[in-house]
Amino acid sequence: MSRFWSEIVETLTPYTPGEQPRGQSLIKLNTNEHPYGPSPKVIDAIRAAADARLRLYPDPQATALRTAIGQSHGLGPDHVFVGNGSDEVLAHAFAAIFQGKGALQFADITYSFYRTYCRLYGVEPELIPLDARFEMDVPAFVGAGAGVVVANPNAPTGIALGLEQIEQVLRQNPDVVVLVDEAYVDFGAESAAALVPRYDNLLVVQTLSKSRGLAGLRVGFAIAQPQLIDGLLRIKDSFNSYPLDRLALAGAEAAWADREWFEQTRDQIIAERARMVARLAELGFETLPSQANFVFTTHPNCSAELLLAELRARGVLVRHFPQDRIAGYLRITVGTPEEGEALIAALAEILPRH
Ligand SMILES: *Cc1c(COP(=O)(O)O)cnc(C)c1O
C-alpha cells in the first residue's frame, strides 16, 4: 500500500503468472509453452526486420497480419483485431463490451484472468459451477447482464465443448456478447470462428503464444463481425495505437504463413499428450480428457502440493492451483517425449515414498 496509489489499485487482485526461472536448467512444464518453438522462418523474418527501420513506428492497423489471419477464415481484415497477446485483447473486450452492463457469466473453474479483468474494469462476475466431471452446464449460461465468457478448451481442465454447444450458448444469448477464448483450440477443439458470419454477438479470441510457439512475442487476435471489431479498435486507439511492434508483426506474419511447421509440431504435441496420459495412468493418475497442450491430473494417494514440491526438488516445474475443487490436481504442460519421460521418472521415484 502507498499513499500515492489511486483508489482502484488497492481493490485489484492481479493475475499470478507461472514461474519463469532464470539461469537454471529446469524442465518447464508449468506455463503451457510450446516445446519446439516457432518456425525457423519466424526467426529469419524477425532478423530481417531488425534494422534501421526500427526508427519508424509500426503499421498501427497491422493490415498485413490482419489480412492473413482473416483469409484463413474466409474473412476480410475488418473482421480481425490484433493485440499484444490475447490477454490484452481480452482486456480490451472487457472495456469495449462488458463494462457497465451488470454481471458477466463464466465458469467457476476457468482462466483466472477473467476475474482479474472483472476487478480492473468494475464488472461483477457471475460464476456458473462446472459439474462434478468439470463439464460445462451449457443451459445455465444465459447471461442477461454483461455477457458470457467461455474458454474452449477450458483451462486448466483441458476439456472442450463441441461447436453445437458453443452455438447453443450463442443462441440462448442473442442480446449479449459471447466471448470464446480459444487459446488452446488448435490442439483438438473446433474453432467457433466459422460461426462469426452468422452471429453478431460472437467474439472469438486466439493467440500465437501456445500453438505457434510464440509466447515471448506477445501476439493475440480476435475474430468477430466488424461492429464488434470497431469497438475494440476504439479502446485500442484510446490506449496504445501500436500494441504490435515491427518485430512482432514480422514474426507473426511469418508464423501464420508457415502452416507446415504449425501442423507438424501440433501433431507431435497431440501424440505426446496421448502417450503422457497413458504413462500417468500406469502410475495411478486420473487425468481429465484434454484437448489442450496440457493435462490436468490427480493421484488418489498423493496430494498435489506434495507432488509439486517433490517434482520441483527434482528440477521439474508443473502448475498447481490452490482453489476449491481442483486443489488435488496438477496442470502439466505437454512437452517433448524426453521431458515427458523425465517427469514420469521423477513421479515414479516420488510416489512409492508417500
Ligand atoms: C495463455 C492463455 C491466454 C493468454 O495468452 P497470451 O499469451 O496473452 O496470448 C488466454 N487465455 C487462456 C485460457 C490462456 O491459457
The ligand as a Tripos MOL2 file, in Angstrom:
@<TRIPOS>MOLECULE
LIG
   15    15     1     0     0
SMALL
NO_CHARGES

@<TRIPOS>ATOM
      1 C1         -2.3600  -18.4710  -22.2510 C.3       1 LIG1
      2 C2         -3.7830  -18.0440  -22.2500 C.ar      1 LIG1
      3 C3         -4.1870  -16.7950  -22.7150 C.ar      1 LIG1
      4 C4         -3.2550  -15.6610  -22.9930 C.3       1 LIG1
      5 O1         -2.2690  -15.8550  -23.8100 O.3       1 LIG1
      6 P1         -1.3820  -14.6650  -24.3800 P.3       1 LIG1
      7 O2         -0.0040  -15.1550  -24.2180 O.co2     1 LIG1
      8 O3         -1.6590  -13.4020  -23.6090 O.co2     1 LIG1
      9 O4         -1.8320  -14.5450  -25.7840 O.co2     1 LIG1
     10 C5         -5.5250  -16.5090  -22.7820 C.ar      1 LIG1
     11 N1         -6.4490  -17.3900  -22.3780 N.ar      1 LIG1
     12 C6         -6.1100  -18.5810  -21.8930 C.ar      1 LIG1
     13 C7         -7.1800  -19.5030  -21.4530 C.3       1 LIG1
     14 C8         -4.7730  -18.9380  -21.7960 C.ar      1 LIG1
     15 O5         -4.4220  -20.1030  -21.2510 O.3       1 LIG1
@<TRIPOS>BOND
     1     1     2 1
     2     2     3 ar
     3     2    14 ar
     4     3     4 1
     5     3    10 ar
     6     4     5 1
     7     5     6 1
     8     6     7 2
     9     6     8 1
    10     6     9 1
    11    10    11 ar
    12    11    12 ar
    13    12    13 1
    14    12    14 ar
    15    14    15 1
@<TRIPOS>SUBSTRUCTURE
     1 LIG1         1 GROUP 0 **** ****
